Amino acid sequence: MAKYLTPHRLGLVAVSGCILGSLALYENSALMEHQRMFTPIVIIDRSHFLRTLPAEEDSDQRRRRVEAFEGTLLNLKDSGYLVLDASAILAAPADLSAKVPIE
């Protein structure tokens, strides 16, 4: 075993690890810079949310749900998202949507 782990080979492994680590850090920083150039988008279907509110709830419960929904939209905005309503989307891929959790 000792003849396989010579100091030269261990040094080569260490240098290779440093090079690979540096490349990984560089690629990660390049990816992060690329992501900063784009604003994330969330598409909300407000009319569907309003249609699916339980009919048996009283007006206070419905008002709290709508306020929670609006609060979620504000949280998304404050987090840097562009929030769009599905009724304003003229064309988009089928998988381009987001669901807001209803409490």
Secondary structure, DSSP 4 states (H G I P E B T S, - for coil): -TTTS-HHHHHHHHHHHHHHHHHHHHHHHHHHHHHHTS--EEEE-HHHHHHTS-TTS-HHHHHHHHHHHHHHHHHHHHTTPEEEEGGG-SS--TT----PPP-
